[in-house]
Amino acid sequence: MQNQTIPERLYTVSEVLRLLNIPRHRLVYLFDCRKLRVEEFPILPNGHKVFRESDLEKIKRALFEVGEK
């Protein structure tokens, strides 16, 4: 049997907002204040941002950092 890698699940912005239970403006703020950089996240050919499972951890960490201030 060949070792196959399972592709990492991609989430849309609305799915991320639902999973993390945050309003859209909080995610936008993280990009505006450069806690998250657009270059670090994949963008589909149609221009939509998508997020990987590992990106959810980055977002959670950034929300925590902003919340501490």
C-alpha positions as CSV (number, residue, x, y, z in Angstrom):
1,M,0.0,0.0,0.0
2,Q,1.3,3.4,-1.0
3,N,1.7,6.2,1.6
4,Q,-0.8,8.8,0.6
5,T,-1.0,12.2,2.2
6,I,-4.4,13.5,3.0
7,P,-4.8,17.1,1.7
8,E,-5.3,19.7,4.4
9,R,-8.9,20.9,4.6
10,L,-9.4,24.5,3.4
11,Y,-11.9,26.8,5.1
12,T,-13.7,29.8,3.7
13,V,-13.8,33.1,5.6
14,S,-17.4,32.4,6.7
15,E,-16.5,29.0,7.9
16,V,-13.6,30.4,10.0
17,L,-15.9,33.0,11.5
18,R,-18.4,30.3,12.4
19,L,-15.7,28.0,13.8
20,L,-14.1,30.6,16.0
21,N,-17.4,32.3,16.8
22,I,-16.1,35.8,16.0
23,P,-17.6,38.7,14.0
24,R,-16.1,39.5,10.6
25,H,-14.6,42.9,11.7
26,R,-12.4,41.1,14.3
27,L,-10.8,39.0,11.5
28,V,-10.4,42.1,9.3
29,Y,-8.8,44.0,12.2
30,L,-6.1,41.3,12.5
31,F,-5.2,41.8,8.9
32,D,-5.4,45.7,9.1
33,C,-3.0,45.8,12.2
34,R,-0.7,43.3,10.5
35,K,-1.1,40.6,13.2
36,L,-1.9,38.4,10.2
37,R,-0.3,39.0,6.8
38,V,-2.3,38.4,3.6
39,E,0.8,36.9,2.0
40,E,0.8,34.0,4.5
41,F,-2.6,32.7,3.4
42,P,-3.6,31.0,0.1
43,I,-5.9,32.9,-2.3
44,L,-7.9,31.1,-4.9
45,P,-7.7,32.1,-8.5
46,N,-11.1,33.8,-8.1
47,G,-9.6,36.0,-5.4
48,H,-11.2,34.4,-2.3
49,K,-9.1,33.9,0.8
50,V,-9.0,30.4,2.2
51,F,-7.5,29.1,5.4
52,R,-5.9,25.8,6.3
53,E,-6.3,24.0,9.6
54,S,-2.9,25.3,10.7
55,D,-4.0,28.8,9.9
56,L,-6.8,28.6,12.4
57,E,-4.2,28.2,15.1
58,K,-2.4,31.4,13.9
59,I,-5.7,33.3,14.0
60,K,-6.5,32.0,17.5
61,R,-3.0,33.1,18.7
62,A,-3.4,36.5,17.1
63,L,-6.8,37.0,18.7
64,F,-5.4,36.1,22.0
65,E,-2.5,38.6,21.6
66,V,-4.8,41.4,20.7
67,G,-7.2,40.5,23.5
68,E,-4.4,40.7,26.1
69,K,-3.8,44.4,25.4
